[in-house]
């Protein structure tokens, strides 16, 4: 799965739905026959006005799709003549994850560590991996999601993790993010008060720094 494609599809689908033309892209707006049957000559020789109308709209949508694709993606759809062809081709090319890629994503989730990153940066990395796994239809449970997040946090979050892990209800991404941000703010505030008081400086060496295991 190409994570850039995932975000592109989300944005484009919202835009096309808002414009009322997504039914062209998803294939539900079928193309009319190019010609209508002429009873005088006994063959379909008259150009169908409905076809011309459909073609005009579809080509405008096709132009919009092309304008939002980079050169390294355009080569996948160079032979596409309709907006539906572009949408389907990109989905088949960029949104079909292999089993090895799915295993790689799970491994990346398991190995993810906060390190020196802020909570906001760390949780953004978590969300990116989660979104990519979601797009593969290989969802992870909310319980596993929480455990992955807890596992990668720095040692200063150990007490908070102990409290959150014992809650009866599992935390959503938004709730977990909020708790971690609050703890980070309070921890920084506490450090600043210690630094302001020189008599407390020796205690800085006692602060936890190891990763939460």
KEMARFI-48237 format. One line per 4 residues: number of its first residue (from 1); for each residue x, y, z of N, C-alpha, C, CB. Coordinates in Angstrom, 3 decimals, always signed. Glycine has a CB too. Example, Ala and Ser with C-alpha at 12.3 -4.5 7.8 and 13.67 -1.06 7.14 Angstrom:
! residues 2
1 = +13.190 -5.690 +7.800 +12.300 -4.500 +7.800 +13.200 -3.300 +7.800 +11.308 -4.473 +9.046 ~ +12.850 -2.250 +7.080 +13.670 -1.060 +7.140 +12.900 +0.030 +7.870 +14.084 -0.598 +5.725 .
! end
This chain:
! residues 213
1 = +0.843 -1.197 +0.000 +0.000 +0.000 +0.000 +0.875 +1.243 +0.000 -0.952 +0.008 +1.221 ~ +0.588 +2.145 -0.898 +1.280 +3.419 -0.967 +0.512 +4.417 -0.101 +1.406 +3.923 -2.447 ~ +1.131 +4.858 +1.006 +0.433 +5.736 +1.940 +0.079 +7.068 +1.300 +1.281 +5.966 +3.176 ~ +0.889 +7.536 +0.341 +0.555 +8.767 -0.372 -0.732 +8.585 -1.170 +1.709 +9.184 -1.305 .
5 = -0.900 +7.395 -1.749 -2.131 +7.103 -2.489 -3.333 +7.124 -1.554 -2.031 +5.735 -3.195 ~ -3.156 +6.582 -0.355 -4.247 +6.548 +0.612 -4.764 +7.949 +0.904 -3.792 +5.878 +1.903 ~ -3.872 +8.887 +1.156 -4.280 +10.265 +1.442 -4.842 +10.944 +0.199 -3.096 +11.069 +1.987 ~ -4.236 +10.670 -0.954 -4.723 +11.247 -2.216 -6.147 +10.790 -2.486 -3.802 +10.852 -3.395 .
9 = -6.398 +9.492 -2.317 -7.740 +8.945 -2.564 -8.762 +9.558 -1.619 -7.737 +7.417 -2.409 ~ -8.394 +9.707 -0.357 -9.313 +10.294 +0.618 -9.698 +11.719 +0.219 -8.681 +10.289 +2.021 ~ -8.707 +12.526 -0.174 -8.959 +13.913 -0.546 -9.749 +14.007 -1.852 -7.641 +14.671 -0.675 ~ -9.360 +13.189 -2.840 -10.021 +13.255 -4.141 -11.459 +12.765 -4.052 -9.251 +12.433 -5.172 .
13 = -11.683 +11.716 -3.269 -13.051 +11.192 -3.154 -13.969 +12.229 -2.524 -13.069 +9.893 -2.321 ~ -13.483 +12.904 -1.486 -14.290 +13.947 -0.842 -14.601 +15.074 -1.821 -13.563 +14.507 +0.395 ~ -13.596 +15.468 -2.613 -13.794 +16.540 -3.579 -14.800 +16.136 -4.658 -12.461 +16.927 -4.219 ~ -14.637 +14.933 -5.196 -15.512 +14.472 -6.279 -16.942 +14.262 -5.786 -14.970 +13.169 -6.883 .
17 = -17.089 +13.775 -4.550 -18.434 +13.637 -3.977 -19.077 +15.011 -3.793 -18.376 +12.886 -2.622 ~ -18.264 +15.971 -3.347 -18.767 +17.327 -3.165 -19.204 +17.970 -4.466 -17.720 +18.177 -2.515 ~ -18.529 +17.600 -5.560 -18.882 +18.133 -6.868 -20.015 +17.354 -7.542 -17.666 +18.131 -7.759 ~ -20.414 +16.251 -6.903 -21.513 +15.448 -7.447 -21.150 +14.645 -8.677 -22.655 +16.331 -7.774 .
21 = -19.876 +14.267 -8.824 -19.455 +13.542 -10.030 -18.741 +12.226 -9.716 -18.544 +14.420 -10.864 ~ -18.772 +11.799 -8.446 -18.043 +10.575 -8.110 -18.635 +9.351 -8.797 -18.037 +10.366 -6.605 ~ -19.915 +9.408 -9.188 -20.535 +8.277 -9.864 -19.912 +8.024 -11.239 -22.032 +8.513 -10.006 ~ -19.242 +9.030 -11.802 -18.478 +8.791 -13.022 -17.228 +7.967 -12.691 -18.086 +10.137 -13.702 .
25 = -16.568 +8.346 -11.609 -15.291 +7.738 -11.246 -15.451 +6.303 -10.765 -14.611 +8.561 -10.174 ~ -16.481 +6.035 -9.965 -16.627 +4.683 -9.409 -17.283 +3.705 -10.374 -17.432 +4.738 -8.138 ~ -17.664 +4.186 -11.552 -18.207 +3.300 -12.586 -19.697 +3.106 -12.536 -17.566 +1.988 -12.493 ~ -20.392 +3.729 -11.594 -21.840 +3.547 -11.507 -22.593 +4.383 -12.540 -22.323 +3.901 -10.114 .
29 = -21.948 +5.405 -13.087 -22.538 +6.217 -14.158 -22.073 +5.620 -15.480 -22.127 +7.746 -14.036 ~ -22.865 +4.706 -16.000 -22.457 +3.974 -17.197 -22.508 +4.871 -18.431 -23.350 +2.744 -17.402 ~ -21.582 +4.599 -19.317 -21.523 +5.364 -20.563 -22.660 +4.943 -21.496 -20.152 +5.168 -21.260 ~ -23.318 +5.916 -22.087 -24.378 +5.630 -23.052 -23.772 +5.158 -24.372 -25.262 +6.880 -23.280 .
33 = -24.532 +4.430 -25.169 -24.031 +4.024 -26.494 -23.657 +5.259 -27.316 -25.095 +3.175 -27.251 ~ -22.592 +5.133 -28.082 -22.124 +6.282 -28.853 -23.071 +6.671 -29.985 -20.763 +5.991 -29.419 ~ -23.846 +5.701 -30.470 -24.787 +5.973 -31.560 -26.158 +5.394 -31.222 -24.266 +5.383 -32.897 ~ -27.176 +5.990 -31.809 -28.535 +5.473 -31.641 -28.999 +4.861 -32.946 -29.508 +6.589 -31.184 .
37 = -29.955 +3.961 -32.843 -30.434 +3.232 -34.013 -31.261 +4.150 -34.913 -31.267 +2.010 -33.585 ~ -30.889 +4.160 -36.172 -31.605 +4.953 -37.176 -32.510 +4.012 -37.948 -30.615 +5.705 -38.140 ~ -33.847 +4.167 -37.757 -34.801 +3.249 -38.381 -34.832 +3.373 -39.900 -36.185 +3.494 -37.829 ~ -34.423 +4.517 -40.412 -34.465 +4.708 -41.859 -33.379 +3.903 -42.561 -34.320 +6.184 -42.201 .
41 = -32.213 +3.840 -41.949 -31.119 +3.107 -42.586 -30.930 +1.731 -41.951 -29.818 +3.910 -42.495 ~ -31.648 +1.475 -40.841 -31.582 +0.167 -40.225 -30.279 -0.124 -39.511 -31.811 -0.859 -41.242 ~ -29.583 +0.926 -39.051 -28.315 +0.724 -38.332 -28.102 +1.882 -37.349 -27.110 +0.621 -39.336 ~ -27.249 +1.668 -36.345 -26.964 +2.737 -35.371 -26.017 +3.784 -35.951 -26.360 +2.144 -34.089 .
45 = -26.563 +4.730 -36.681 -25.708 +5.682 -37.389 -25.777 +7.098 -36.827 -26.081 +5.709 -38.838 ~ -26.770 +7.382 -35.993 -26.920 +8.730 -35.449 -26.166 +8.851 -34.118 -28.420 +9.074 -35.257 ~ -25.361 +9.909 -34.003 -24.605 +10.115 -32.768 -25.565 +10.380 -31.615 -23.606 +11.288 -32.922 ~ -25.310 +9.716 -30.496 -26.161 +9.815 -29.317 -25.786 +11.052 -28.503 -26.045 +8.542 -28.451 .
49 = -26.728 +11.960 -28.309 -26.472 +13.190 -27.552 -26.123 +12.870 -26.096 -27.699 +14.125 -27.612 ~ -26.715 +11.829 -25.540 -26.410 +11.436 -24.162 -24.960 +10.985 -24.031 -27.354 +10.317 -23.702 ~ -24.470 +10.323 -25.074 -23.069 +9.891 -25.064 -22.134 +11.093 -25.078 -22.775 +8.979 -26.267 ~ -22.451 +12.085 -25.909 -21.618 +13.279 -25.985 -21.601 +14.021 -24.649 -22.116 +14.207 -27.098 .
53 = -22.776 +14.069 -24.000 -22.873 +14.728 -22.695 -22.025 +13.975 -21.661 -24.355 +14.805 -22.229 ~ -22.122 +12.642 -21.644 -21.351 +11.819 -20.705 -19.857 +11.976 -20.970 -21.762 +10.329 -20.816 ~ -19.487 +11.954 -22.234 -18.076 +12.043 -22.612 -17.475 +13.371 -22.183 -17.913 +11.860 -24.120 ~ -18.210 +14.434 -22.372 -17.728 +15.759 -22.011 -17.458 +15.842 -20.506 -18.745 +16.832 -22.434 .
57 = -18.402 +15.376 -19.703 -18.225 +15.412 -18.252 -17.072 +14.512 -17.810 -19.517 +14.990 -17.548 ~ -17.014 +13.331 -18.395 -15.979 +12.392 -17.971 -14.582 +12.902 -18.327 -16.216 +11.023 -18.611 ~ -14.458 +13.554 -19.468 -13.147 +14.076 -19.852 -12.703 +15.221 -18.941 -13.176 +14.549 -21.304 ~ -13.647 +16.013 -18.476 -13.312 +17.067 -17.516 -12.812 +16.463 -16.200 -14.537 +17.970 -17.256 .
61 = -13.491 +15.413 -15.743 -13.067 +14.733 -14.515 -11.712 +14.079 -14.724 -14.110 +13.679 -14.080 ~ -11.522 +13.468 -15.883 -10.243 +12.838 -16.213 -9.107 +13.853 -16.166 -10.310 +12.185 -17.600 ~ -9.362 +15.045 -16.680 -8.362 +16.103 -16.673 -8.001 +16.511 -15.246 -8.868 +17.312 -17.456 ~ -9.003 +16.576 -14.373 -8.762 +16.918 -12.967 -7.898 +15.848 -12.302 -10.103 +17.076 -12.205 .
65 = -8.221 +14.586 -12.531 -7.442 +13.495 -11.946 -5.988 +13.548 -12.412 -8.065 +12.138 -12.310 ~ -5.793 +13.753 -13.701 -4.431 +13.823 -14.243 -3.644 +14.971 -13.617 -4.471 +13.987 -15.769 ~ -4.330 +16.083 -13.380 -3.633 +17.265 -12.850 -3.158 +17.064 -11.421 -4.540 +18.477 -12.912 ~ -3.725 +16.081 -10.725 -3.332 +15.822 -9.343 -2.459 +14.573 -9.207 -4.565 +15.678 -8.476 .
69 = -1.855 +14.154 -10.314 -0.941 +13.010 -10.290 +0.457 +13.470 -10.675 -1.427 +11.888 -11.244 ~ +1.442 +12.981 -9.966 +2.832 +13.310 -10.280 +3.310 +12.478 -11.460 +3.742 +13.079 -9.053 ~ +4.449 +12.841 -12.013 +4.975 +12.162 -13.194 +5.286 +10.693 -12.918 +6.225 +12.869 -13.686 ~ +5.723 +10.374 -11.703 +6.059 +8.984 -11.415 +4.828 +8.112 -11.207 +6.939 +8.913 -10.196 .
73 = +3.636 +8.709 -11.204 +2.388 +7.944 -11.100 +1.642 +7.942 -12.430 +1.490 +8.523 -9.991 ~ +1.788 +8.983 -13.204 +1.071 +9.112 -14.470 +1.327 +7.957 -15.427 +1.448 +10.399 -15.134 ~ +2.529 +7.377 -15.362 +2.832 +6.299 -16.303 +1.959 +5.073 -16.076 +4.292 +5.911 -16.195 ~ +1.361 +4.954 -14.881 +0.467 +3.826 -14.607 -0.847 +3.965 -15.377 +0.185 +3.721 -13.101 .
77 = -1.237 +5.196 -15.695 -2.566 +5.426 -16.280 -2.490 +6.077 -17.658 -3.399 +6.297 -15.353 ~ -1.336 +5.974 -18.298 -1.146 +6.654 -19.574 -2.107 +6.143 -20.656 +0.291 +6.482 -20.038 ~ -2.569 +4.906 -20.541 -3.474 +4.349 -21.548 -4.943 +4.489 -21.182 -3.157 +2.900 -21.767 ~ -5.237 +5.085 -20.036 -6.626 +5.217 -19.590 -7.344 +6.321 -20.360 -6.681 +5.505 -18.082 .
81 = -8.549 +6.009 -20.818 -9.339 +6.966 -21.579 -10.531 +7.515 -20.797 -9.823 +6.325 -22.845 ~ -10.806 +6.936 -19.630 -11.937 +7.390 -18.812 -11.486 +7.603 -17.370 -13.104 +6.367 -18.867 ~ -12.272 +8.376 -16.632 -11.947 +8.630 -15.228 -12.059 +7.345 -14.407 -12.875 +9.716 -14.648 ~ -13.015 +6.497 -14.738 -13.167 +5.227 -14.021 -11.955 +4.332 -14.231 -14.438 +4.501 -14.476 .
85 = -11.406 +4.330 -15.424 -10.213 +3.534 -15.717 -9.039 +4.008 -14.861 -9.854 +3.621 -17.221 ~ -8.878 +5.320 -14.724 -7.790 +5.866 -13.903 -7.968 +5.452 -12.450 -7.737 +7.406 -14.016 ~ -9.178 +5.613 -11.922 -9.453 +5.299 -10.521 -9.201 +3.819 -10.229 -10.901 +5.669 -10.166 ~ -9.710 +2.962 -11.109 -9.558 +1.516 -10.918 -8.104 +1.084 -11.051 -10.417 +0.755 -11.925 .
89 = -7.393 +1.653 -12.031 -5.993 +1.276 -12.257 -5.111 +1.666 -11.087 -5.468 +1.921 -13.531 ~ -5.312 +2.869 -10.571 -4.521 +3.309 -9.418 -4.806 +2.448 -8.195 -4.809 +4.780 -9.101 ~ -6.065 +2.079 -8.008 -6.429 +1.237 -6.867 -5.786 -0.137 -6.975 -7.951 +1.097 -6.768 ~ -5.809 -0.714 -8.171 -5.215 -2.030 -8.374 -3.697 -1.990 -8.264 -5.618 -2.583 -9.727 .
93 = -3.109 -0.867 -8.679 -1.644 -0.765 -8.697 -1.062 -0.381 -7.352 -1.210 +0.238 -9.727 ~ -1.714 +0.566 -6.683 -1.126 +1.147 -5.475 -1.790 +0.725 -4.170 -1.172 +2.621 -5.575 ~ -2.962 +0.106 -4.259 -3.685 -0.235 -3.031 -3.836 -1.735 -2.832 -5.048 +0.406 -3.044 ~ -3.001 -2.525 -3.492 -3.077 -3.970 -3.342 -1.861 -4.449 -2.557 -3.159 -4.673 -4.726 .
97 = -1.968 -4.547 -1.244 -0.813 -4.900 -0.417 -0.462 -6.379 -0.515 -1.081 -4.535 +1.028 ~ +0.808 -6.673 -0.490 +1.260 -8.058 -0.443 +1.328 -8.514 +1.008 +2.639 -8.217 -1.133 ~ +1.352 -9.817 +1.210 +1.452 -10.341 +2.574 +2.746 -9.897 +3.243 +1.365 -11.867 +2.566 ~ +3.825 -9.822 +2.463 +5.106 -9.400 +3.029 +5.050 -7.948 +3.490 +6.230 -9.583 +2.004 .
101 = +4.313 -7.119 +2.737 +4.189 -5.711 +3.122 +3.365 -5.573 +4.399 +3.548 -4.894 +1.983 ~ +2.329 -6.378 +4.523 +1.501 -6.347 +5.725 +2.319 -6.769 +6.939 +0.271 -7.260 +5.563 ~ +3.136 -7.822 +6.772 +4.012 -8.259 +7.857 +5.011 -7.166 +8.224 +4.754 -9.543 +7.462 ~ +5.491 -6.445 +7.198 +6.438 -5.352 +7.441 +5.773 -4.241 +8.254 +6.975 -4.790 +6.104 .
105 = +4.515 -3.929 +7.951 +3.795 -2.896 +8.686 +3.600 -3.288 +10.150 +2.442 -2.627 +8.030 ~ +3.223 -4.547 +10.379 +3.063 -5.013 +11.755 +4.396 -4.953 +12.493 +2.500 -6.447 +11.780 ~ +5.475 -5.322 +11.803 +6.799 -5.253 +12.420 +7.191 -3.826 +12.755 +7.840 -5.868 +11.503 ~ +6.884 -2.903 +11.847 +7.192 -1.488 +12.089 +6.408 -0.957 +13.281 +6.884 -0.646 +10.839 .
109 = +5.153 -1.397 +13.400 +4.324 -0.983 +14.524 +4.926 -1.489 +15.841 +2.877 -1.504 +14.350 ~ +5.365 -2.737 +15.838 +5.923 -3.346 +17.041 +7.239 -2.692 +17.444 +6.129 -4.836 +16.826 ~ +8.046 -2.273 +16.444 +9.373 -1.711 +16.716 +9.365 -0.200 +16.924 +10.303 -2.047 +15.587 ~ +8.206 +0.434 +16.755 +8.138 +1.890 +16.842 +8.463 +2.366 +18.258 +6.747 +2.386 +16.420 .
113 = +9.357 +3.333 +18.371 +9.746 +3.900 +19.649 +9.652 +5.425 +19.579 +11.176 +3.451 +20.036 ~ +9.311 +6.035 +20.701 +9.183 +7.487 +20.749 +10.535 +8.168 +20.617 +8.510 +7.915 +22.044 ~ +11.567 +7.626 +21.272 +12.879 +8.248 +21.221 +12.840 +9.669 +21.745 +13.413 +8.232 +19.807 ~ +13.439 +10.582 +20.993 +13.462 +11.995 +21.391 +12.278 +12.782 +20.857 +14.738 +12.639 +20.919 .
117 = +11.371 +12.115 +20.176 +10.232 +12.809 +19.559 +9.223 +13.256 +20.609 +9.547 +11.903 +18.530 ~ +8.500 +14.307 +20.288 +7.413 +14.757 +21.158 +6.246 +13.776 +21.043 +6.960 +16.208 +20.787 ~ +5.292 +13.896 +21.940 +4.104 +13.052 +21.871 +3.376 +13.251 +20.550 +3.165 +13.350 +23.041 ~ +3.263 +14.506 +20.113 +2.557 +14.797 +18.860 +3.228 +14.103 +17.673 +2.500 +16.316 +18.619 .
121 = +4.550 +14.161 +17.610 +5.277 +13.524 +16.511 +5.175 +12.004 +16.594 +6.749 +13.953 +16.524 ~ +5.301 +11.470 +17.796 +5.215 +10.025 +17.992 +3.839 +9.502 +17.605 +5.525 +9.664 +19.446 ~ +2.790 +10.186 +18.049 +1.435 +9.742 +17.742 +1.101 +9.907 +16.259 +0.434 +10.510 +18.585 ~ +1.747 +10.863 +15.596 +1.554 +11.001 +14.155 +2.158 +9.804 +13.428 +2.181 +12.315 +13.644 .
125 = +3.316 +9.328 +13.891 +3.914 +8.124 +13.319 +3.008 +6.917 +13.548 +5.306 +7.870 +13.926 ~ +2.446 +6.829 +14.751 +1.516 +5.750 +15.072 +0.304 +5.788 +14.153 +1.073 +5.841 +16.533 ~ -0.264 +6.988 +13.965 -1.471 +7.150 +13.145 -1.187 +6.791 +11.693 -2.001 +8.593 +13.239 ~ -0.017 +7.159 +11.195 +0.337 +6.843 +9.813 +0.380 +5.337 +9.589 +1.687 +7.467 +9.451 .
129 = +1.033 +4.618 +10.499 +1.098 +3.165 +10.386 -0.293 +2.542 +10.525 +2.046 +2.590 +11.446 ~ -1.080 +3.070 +11.453 -2.428 +2.543 +11.665 -3.293 +2.747 +10.418 -3.084 +3.220 +12.885 ~ -3.204 +3.931 +9.809 -3.974 +4.210 +8.595 -3.565 +3.279 +7.457 -3.790 +5.672 +8.170 ~ -2.271 +3.022 +7.356 -1.783 +2.163 +6.288 -2.253 +0.725 +6.497 -0.252 +2.219 +6.214 .
133 = -2.259 +0.271 +7.738 -2.774 -1.067 +8.028 -4.282 -1.143 +7.785 -2.454 -1.458 +9.475 ~ -4.988 -0.076 +8.132 -6.431 -0.029 +7.911 -6.748 -0.156 +6.436 -7.023 +1.266 +8.468 ~ -5.945 +0.489 +5.601 -6.172 +0.457 +4.163 -5.961 -0.938 +3.577 -5.256 +1.448 +3.475 ~ -5.205 -1.790 +4.266 -4.975 -3.153 +3.784 -6.089 -4.095 +4.225 -3.628 -3.671 +4.283 .
137 = -7.044 -3.586 +5.008 -8.136 -4.392 +5.560 -7.641 -5.422 +6.566 -8.883 -5.093 +4.441 ~ -6.416 -5.277 +7.026 -5.891 -6.146 +8.080 -5.823 -5.323 +9.373 -4.470 -6.730 +7.693 ~ -6.981 -5.116 +9.962 -7.067 -4.233 +11.123 -6.428 -4.867 +12.352 -8.522 -3.883 +11.415 ~ -5.891 -4.033 +13.216 -5.430 -4.502 +14.512 -6.468 -4.080 +15.543 -4.008 -3.936 +14.862 .
141 = -6.605 -4.863 +16.599 -7.603 -4.561 +17.625 -7.195 -3.304 +18.388 -7.773 -5.757 +18.600 ~ -8.181 -2.687 +19.023 -7.911 -1.492 +19.819 -7.000 -1.837 +20.994 -9.227 -0.864 +20.326 ~ -7.164 -3.041 +21.537 -6.306 -3.483 +22.634 -4.851 -3.568 +22.185 -6.776 -4.843 +23.168 ~ -4.606 -4.170 +21.015 -3.242 -4.259 +20.486 -2.698 -2.885 +20.150 -3.202 -5.152 +19.248 .
145 = -3.572 -2.018 +19.627 -3.158 -0.653 +19.298 -2.635 +0.059 +20.539 -4.330 +0.138 +18.683 ~ -3.388 -0.030 +21.639 -2.951 +0.604 +22.889 -1.628 +0.025 +23.372 -4.017 +0.438 +23.973 ~ -1.492 -1.296 +23.287 -0.264 -1.938 +23.744 +0.944 -1.499 +22.915 -0.412 -3.456 +23.684 ~ +0.769 -1.380 +21.599 +1.851 -0.917 +20.730 +2.290 +0.488 +21.133 +1.407 -0.938 +19.251 .
149 = +1.307 +1.361 +21.385 +1.615 +2.740 +21.770 +2.344 +2.769 +23.114 +0.322 +3.586 +21.842 ~ +1.825 +2.033 +24.085 +2.458 +1.991 +25.413 +3.897 +1.479 +25.320 +1.641 +1.097 +26.372 ~ +4.090 +0.458 +24.504 +5.393 -0.203 +24.401 +6.483 +0.749 +23.903 +5.294 -1.406 +23.469 ~ +6.108 +1.708 +23.068 +7.101 +2.588 +22.466 +7.377 +3.869 +23.224 +6.677 +2.931 +21.115 .
153 = +6.631 +4.121 +24.286 +6.792 +5.373 +25.026 +8.074 +5.394 +25.855 +5.593 +5.597 +25.930 ~ +8.548 +6.599 +26.134 +9.712 +6.754 +27.006 +9.348 +6.398 +28.455 +10.258 +8.204 +26.927 ~ +10.388 +6.192 +29.264 +10.189 +5.766 +30.641 +9.407 +6.735 +31.494 +11.489 +5.529 +31.270 ~ +9.408 +8.022 +31.158 +8.701 +9.017 +31.963 +7.182 +8.816 +31.937 +9.042 +10.414 +31.472 .
157 = +6.696 +7.981 +30.989 +5.261 +7.727 +30.892 +4.849 +6.440 +31.608 +4.847 +7.655 +29.434 ~ +5.802 +5.808 +32.303 +5.539 +4.497 +32.904 +4.371 +4.525 +33.881 +6.778 +3.995 +33.613 ~ +4.341 +5.511 +34.765 +3.259 +5.589 +35.751 +1.905 +5.802 +35.074 +3.531 +6.722 +36.749 ~ +1.888 +6.662 +34.057 +0.642 +6.911 +33.338 +0.172 +5.645 +32.633 +0.821 +8.052 +32.323 .
161 = +1.101 +4.931 +31.992 +0.755 +3.698 +31.289 +0.144 +2.694 +32.261 +1.998 +3.094 +30.601 ~ +0.698 +2.593 +33.465 +0.161 +1.678 +34.481 -1.293 +1.997 +34.786 +0.993 +1.752 +35.767 ~ -1.595 +3.290 +34.882 -2.975 +3.713 +35.167 -3.888 +3.423 +33.981 -3.021 +5.216 +35.510 ~ -3.455 +3.796 +32.781 -4.299 +3.634 +31.590 -4.520 +2.168 +31.255 -3.673 +4.345 +30.394 .
165 = -3.496 +1.355 +31.468 -3.592 -0.061 +31.107 -4.565 -0.817 +32.006 -2.219 -0.712 +31.178 ~ -4.852 -0.278 +33.175 -5.766 -0.952 +34.107 -7.208 -0.461 +33.972 -5.292 -0.745 +35.536 ~ -7.452 +0.462 +33.058 -8.814 +0.948 +32.846 -9.682 -0.159 +32.251 -8.814 +2.188 +31.922 ~ -10.933 -0.183 +32.636 -11.852 -1.209 +32.138 -12.109 -1.043 +30.642 -13.176 -1.156 +32.906 .
169 = -12.224 +0.215 +30.210 -12.519 +0.495 +28.799 -11.233 +0.845 +28.060 -13.550 +1.649 +28.667 ~ -11.122 +0.334 +26.836 -9.964 +0.636 +26.005 -10.050 +2.074 +25.503 -9.869 -0.349 +24.819 ~ -8.902 +2.677 +25.281 -8.851 +4.078 +24.860 -8.803 +4.186 +23.347 -7.639 +4.783 +25.476 ~ -9.553 +5.146 +22.833 -9.467 +5.450 +21.408 -8.184 +6.224 +21.135 -10.706 +6.255 +20.934 .
173 = -7.865 +6.388 +19.859 -6.668 +7.158 +19.489 -6.751 +8.570 +20.066 -6.507 +7.216 +17.945 ~ -7.915 +9.207 +19.936 -8.071 +10.596 +20.395 -7.899 +10.702 +21.909 -9.449 +11.143 +19.985 ~ -8.503 +9.772 +22.651 -8.397 +9.819 +24.113 -6.957 +9.555 +24.567 -9.352 +8.789 +24.755 ~ -6.333 +8.565 +23.953 -4.950 +8.234 +24.312 -4.022 +9.401 +24.011 -4.481 +6.977 +23.559 .
177 = -4.215 +10.010 +22.863 -3.418 +11.173 +22.465 -3.568 +12.297 +23.488 -3.836 +11.666 +21.062 ~ -4.795 +12.532 +23.915 -5.066 +13.607 +24.875 -4.380 +13.342 +26.213 -6.579 +13.766 +25.085 ~ -4.459 +12.112 +26.706 -3.821 +11.766 +27.983 -2.297 +11.962 +27.895 -4.155 +10.295 +28.376 ~ -1.709 +11.533 +26.793 -0.257 +11.629 +26.643 +0.196 +13.080 +26.540 +0.201 +10.853 +25.410 .
181 = -0.560 +13.900 +25.800 -0.214 +15.320 +25.689 -0.274 +16.014 +27.044 -1.151 +16.022 +24.702 ~ -1.314 +15.696 +27.814 -1.453 +16.296 +29.142 -0.284 +15.897 +30.040 -2.787 +15.874 +29.788 ~ +0.072 +14.621 +30.008 +1.191 +14.145 +30.828 +2.494 +14.806 +30.404 +1.321 +12.618 +30.731 ~ +2.694 +14.944 +29.086 +3.913 +15.579 +28.587 +3.995 +17.024 +29.057 +3.967 +15.517 +27.054 .
185 = +2.872 +17.736 +29.004 +2.850 +19.137 +29.447 +3.172 +19.237 +30.937 +1.473 +19.777 +29.158 ~ +2.547 +18.397 +31.748 +2.783 +18.434 +33.188 +4.217 +18.037 +33.526 +1.803 +17.511 +33.909 ~ +4.761 +17.087 +32.789 +6.143 +16.654 +33.033 +7.119 +17.785 +32.712 +6.480 +15.398 +32.188 ~ +6.900 +18.490 +31.599 +7.772 +19.605 +31.229 +7.662 +20.732 +32.250 +7.421 +20.123 +29.825 .
189 = +6.431 +20.992 +32.706 +6.231 +22.044 +33.708 +6.968 +21.708 +34.998 +4.732 +22.242 +33.992 ~ +6.929 +20.436 +35.382 +7.619 +19.999 +36.584 +9.124 +20.159 +36.438 +7.271 +18.551 +36.899 ~ +9.666 +19.798 +35.291 +11.098 +19.947 +35.044 +11.537 +21.405 +35.114 +11.459 +19.364 +33.687 ~ +10.710 +22.290 +34.535 +11.055 +23.707 +34.527 +11.098 +24.263 +35.947 +10.052 +24.498 +33.678 .
193 = +10.173 +23.812 +36.807 +10.166 +24.300 +38.196 +11.386 +23.810 +38.945 +8.893 +23.851 +38.926 ~ +11.868 +22.598 +38.613 +13.073 +22.074 +39.251 +14.296 +22.871 +38.825 +13.261 +20.591 +38.910 ~ +14.364 +23.187 +37.531 +15.518 +23.921 +37.009 +15.567 +25.336 +37.576 +15.475 +23.970 +35.474 ~ +14.393 +25.925 +37.797 +14.343 +27.272 +38.360 +14.910 +27.272 +39.779 +12.895 +27.810 +38.358 .
197 = +14.742 +26.172 +40.511 +15.225 +26.060 +41.883 +16.570 +25.333 +41.870 +14.192 +25.311 +42.785 ~ +17.702 +26.035 +41.971 +19.022 +25.400 +41.888 +19.231 +24.301 +42.916 +20.092 +26.434 +42.053 ~ +18.576 +24.393 +44.062 +18.772 +23.379 +45.086 +18.248 +22.016 +44.668 +18.106 +23.804 +46.360 ~ +17.400 +21.993 +43.618 +16.819 +20.736 +43.168 +17.576 +20.122 +42.012 +15.393 +20.944 +42.775 .
201 = +18.625 +20.787 +41.503 +19.355 +20.296 +40.335 +19.902 +18.885 +40.506 +20.484 +21.224 +40.023 ~ +20.425 +18.497 +41.678 +20.933 +17.121 +41.801 +19.884 +16.062 +41.517 +21.483 +16.903 +43.180 ~ +18.621 +16.400 +41.675 +17.569 +15.419 +41.452 +17.370 +15.094 +39.983 +16.281 +15.914 +42.034 ~ +17.885 +15.941 +39.079 +17.715 +15.698 +37.646 +18.347 +14.373 +37.234 +18.325 +16.844 +36.835 .
205 = +19.421 +13.990 +37.888 +20.070 +12.741 +37.539 +19.242 +11.534 +37.891 +21.388 +12.649 +38.209 ~ +18.225 +11.718 +38.715 +17.392 +10.610 +39.143 +16.176 +10.404 +38.247 +16.946 +10.829 +40.556 ~ +15.950 +11.316 +37.285 +14.787 +11.207 +36.415 +14.914 +9.997 +35.500 +14.612 +12.483 +35.588 ~ +13.817 +9.239 +35.243 +13.888 +8.064 +34.377 +14.144 +8.465 +32.938 +12.601 +7.250 +34.471 .
209 = +14.913 +7.653 +32.229 +15.217 +7.971 +30.832 +15.124 +6.755 +29.924 +16.598 +8.573 +30.727 ~ +15.021 +5.569 +30.488 +14.996 +4.369 +29.654 +13.657 +4.212 +28.953 +15.292 +3.130 +30.493 ~ +13.646 +3.468 +27.816 +12.411 +3.177 +27.120 +11.541 +2.263 +27.968 +12.694 +2.543 +25.756 ~ +10.248 +2.427 +27.824 +9.306 +1.561 +28.525 +9.341 +0.191 +27.865 +7.859 +2.157 +28.510 .
213 = +9.597 -0.859 +28.607 +9.705 -2.195 +28.034 +8.424 -2.977 +28.244 +10.883 -2.944 +28.641 .
! end
